[in-house]
Amino acid sequence: MAARVSQRLNEAGGAGFYPRAEIVAALNEAHRLFVLLTLGLEQTSTWTLPAQTQLTVHHMLSEGGWSDWIVPLRIATLGGAKVRPARLEDLACLDGSWTTTTTPRDPTRYVALGADLVVFYPIPLNGTVLQVTYARAGLPLVNDSDTPETPAEYHPSYVAYAVYRMRQVEGGQEFQKALPGLGEYLKAAQHYATYVRSRNLGSRYDKVPFEMEKYDRSLLLGKPPKAVPQRKVSDL
């Protein structure tokens, strides 16, 4: 993939203006963003929720040991009972003293906050083993033989993004010429996100990808937005 980017940058004979390390960094950026937009990679692991005597906010990136954590998709007990997602205001309506309510039974609801913060209700007095399915980040591309974990049909869009990313520094017309590569990349991400959305809805996951088809990319790609038809006075 790095060699293909060099070819499209007219540096097939070897790195010149565009160092290989920067090209690899651009490909990794494309991979990270693609996975974030599509939530296309997932992982299921068991996690022991420690016993608590007061409300505890869990940092899943560190406490859970998942450095690749993005968002939770589904949380359940070992018995299969689903821990349902909720909002802080939902818990306040359900139980006015939810921040201090403790019980020996398994939690029934969780709230995901920020990047990796998760709280559970009710507060478990005993340790609880949970099955956590979460959207994860992809493994970084380091060696020449490394390939992205996403489907191979979308890898050409990574090359298009990397070319766009490398030519940002040139600005002006040269950068403008590379903008279609960003459009190609976002179109591929939208296509895969649509598939992942259907899959997650079918699996009754708690989180689905961002609805990219409703996002207006015209200004981002340097194109004028589509004009909204104006009604004539005679039509009223």
N, C-alpha and C positions, 0 to 999 in steps of 0.2 A: 504493500500500500504506500509506503514511504517512497519507493522507487517510482510508482505511478504519479504521485504528487510532483516529484522532481521533473518527470517528463512533461507534465502539463504546465510546469513553470519554465519550460525550455532549458532545463539543466540536466538533461539525460546523461551528459558526460561526467557528472559529479557535482557535488555541492559547490556553489559559488556564492551568489548573493543570499541564498536561502540555506542556512546550515541545517544539516540533517536532524540535529537535536531539536531545533525549533519545529521542524516538520512533524517529528514524532510527538512533540508536545501538542501541536495542533490536532493531530489524530486522536490523542487521548482526550483533548477537550471535546472533540466531536462525539467520542464514545460516551463520556460522562453526561453530556447534555442530552444525547439521544435516549439514554437509559432514564434520565430524570423526566423527560417529556413523556415517555411512553410507559414507564413503570414495567418494562418488559421482562425484567429479571426478578425472580422471587426465591426465597429460601424459607424453609420450615425447620425450626429447632425447638428443643425443649428448654425451658428456663424455669428455675426455681425462684419463685417470688418469696423473698424472706419474710419471716414473721415481723409484724409491726405493732407498735402500741400507739402510734399517732400517724397522721397523714404524711406520706412520704412521696416525693417526686422522684421518679426513676429516670436517670440519664441512660438511654439505651445504647448510645455509642460507646460508653465506658462501662457502665454497670452490667449491661447485658453481654458485653464482650463482642458486640457486633460493630466493627469499625466500618462496615459497608451499609449500615442502616439508612433507609430513606423514609419510609412511612410504614405503619402497620397495615396489613391487609386483612388478617383474621387472627383472633386470639380465642383459644378454647382451653378447657380443662382436659386432663387426660381421659376423663370419662366421656368427652365429646360435647359437653355443655358449652355453648358459645358465650363468650364474654362480650356483651354488646357495646358498641361505641356510644358515647354520649358527649354532651357539652357540660361545662361547669354549671350553667344556669339550669340544665336539666336535673342535675344532682341536687341543686339547691331547692328546686321545686319538689323533688321526690322526698328529700330528707333535709330538714332545716339544720340538723346537726351532723351532716354527712362528713364534715372534716374531722370529727371526733368519734364517730360511730365505729366501734370495733366488733368483730364477730369471729367465731371459730370456723365459719363456713367459707367456701370459696367465693372470690369476688364475682359479681355479676355484670359489672359495667366498667369501662375504662374511658379515660379522656386523653387524647393525644394533643400535646401543645408544642408550639414552636417546631424546632428541627428534630428533637429526639426526646422530648419530655413526655412521660406517661404517668398517670395516676390511676389508682384502682379504687372501686367502691363495691361493697363495704371494705374497710380496712381489715385485712386478715390477721388474726392473732397467731395463726399457725402458718408454717411455710406451705406454699401451694405450688405444684408443678404445672406449668402451662405449656401448651403448644402454640408457638408464635410463628405465624406466617407473615413475612414482611417483604416489601420491595427493597431490593438491594442494589448497590452500585456495582459496576462491572470491574473486573480485574484490569489493572493498568497494562498497557502495551509497552513492553520493554525490549524483548528480543525480536530479531528479524522474523522468527517463525511464529510469533504471537499473532492471533487473530481475535477480533472482537467476539464476544459471546452472543451477540445478537444474530439473527438470521443472515446468511451470506448475501441474500438479495439486496440488503440495505447497505452493504459495505461500500459500494461505489459512491453513495451519498456522503460517506465519511471523507472520501478523496475530494469531492466537490467542496465540502466545508473547509477542508484543510487548505485548498487553493485559495478560497475566499479569505480565510484567516491570515494566510501568509501575505496576501496582497493588500491587507488593510494599511500597512505602513506606507504604501506608495501614495495613497490618497488620489484625489482628482479623478480623471477619466480612467486611469488604470484600475483603481478600486471599483469604479462603477462597472467596469467590464466583468469583474468577479462576482458581482451581486447575484446573477442568475444561479451561481453555485449554491448560495445560501438558500435561494428559493427551492432548488432541487432537494437540498437536505431537509428543509422543513416539510416539503411535500412527502418525502419518504417517512419522516417521523409521524406525520399525520396519518398516513396509511397504516403503519404498524400500531399506532395508538388506538385506532378504531378497532383493530382486531383484539388488542389487549382489553379494551373496554368491554367488548362483547364477552370475552372469556371471563373477566372478573365479575361481570354481572351474572353470568351463568353459574359461577362458583359462589355467588352471594358474598363476595368480598366487601369489605367496608370502604375501600378506596378504589376509585377508577382514575385513569389518566385525565389530564387536562384536555378540554374540548378544543382542540386546535382548529377544527373546521369553523368555529365561530370567531376566531381571532383574525382581525384584519391586518394582513401583512403588507399592504400596499405601500405604506409610508416606510416601513422597514426595508423594503426592497427598492426604494427609490421610484415607485410608480405612483401616479396620482390615484386617489381613491375613486371608486366607481361613483358617478354622480347619481344622486337620488332623483328619480323623475319628478318633475314639478307639475302639479295639476294646473290646467288653464282655467281662467275665469269662466270660459264657456262650458267647462266640464262640471262646474259646481251647480 
